Amino acid sequence: MRLVLFTDTFPPDVNGVSMTLGRWTEWLRERGVALKVFAPDPPKGDEPRDFVERFLSAPLFLYPPIRLGIPNPLRAQRSFREFRPDLCHIATPGTMGLFGRYLCRRFRVPMVASYHTHLDRYLAYYRLEALQGAYESLNVWFHAPMERVYVPSRETWERLEAMGIRRLELFPRGVDERLFHPPQDPEAARRLLRVRYGIDAPLLLLYVGRIAVEKDLDVLVNALAHVSPAVRRDLALLVVGDGPYRGEFERKVAQAGVPVRFAGFLRGADLREAYQGADLFVFPSSTETYGNVVQEAMAVGLPVLGVSAGGVAERVVHGETGWLVAPRDPEAFARGIELLARDEDLRRRLGRAGHTAVRPHTWDAVFSRLFASMQEVALRASGDPDRRPPWSDPRRETPNARERAPQEVG
């Protein structure tokens, strides 16, 4: 199978969508699958990769961390035709995804989509609720021609199905078990992290993710203010990530009276050591379709405090593999912090159970199922003369597109 991916975010971008797609393309290339990626230029550039076709990009005026690709139609079409894909994977509904949808329909290449983010849930955080209906209509239109729409959770499935989107299939997320695992010496891991960031508090809270209002970080700030002084004086917060809300968030946490350190974006062993050295993972977001960082924390054996909403509620079994409270409720989140801060045995039990629960969720197992599903779509389309791209039938090719047929990747 020859696969082309259209996406509006791709490594070195640091976000859940980008990291998932980066792992997906690595998995495909390791298995010899012919692959072409169409993506925007990142703001700081990227090392040239022969399978990635980059295009100019500009920041979204409402949300600068998101960049919109500006496809060059002639270059993109030429590269697309030369590659001769059997299947299109459309990963995002931005400008690159929209252009990919157009190009794949024009050349009758079957399409699948992966749904990653509830963008409509972000609208209220930016006072754009009036766009809700238009966004839902666009979402339905965008996904209508897709042979399959891969969703990360049951909650996402039900939400899209209620909109009228069909042909849904689960595509959960995996965890790198070679990278994210419990520390051999937990106390040494705790000491190492505290020395690295100059923290001497007895209980270290950890947040990993984008620093943005739609992550419900105000809930965390207000929860810290509601924690009793006896517990709050023992707390410190380590934040891994960055984003447009950082300045205001830093000021509000300081006002709550909790020491905070910002590590910026971390990857690999540095990120693992942050999980391993913390005492409690705090994740107030109610807008997640899955919650990759929650699963990473669980894999390391770090107890999780989250909310009973979105994909996180499917990752965590309350009271067994983590602790869940009502979404967007600072007082409930504060009670969760208090409870877990005071009960070390409960933290250990939740951490051990969380680790056991996520062990089967490897990326290899997840991607193997996804690839088999995509192969099935491509094979079914190849048997329908009206749905095959022109290069799959020499009699229907134009002279400019007639080239040596590519070898099939098994």
Summary of the structure (lengths in Angstrom):
residues: 410
radius of gyration: 22.6
end to end distance: 6.9
largest distance: 78.8
contacts: 1340
relative contact order: 0.12
helix: 47%
strand: 19%
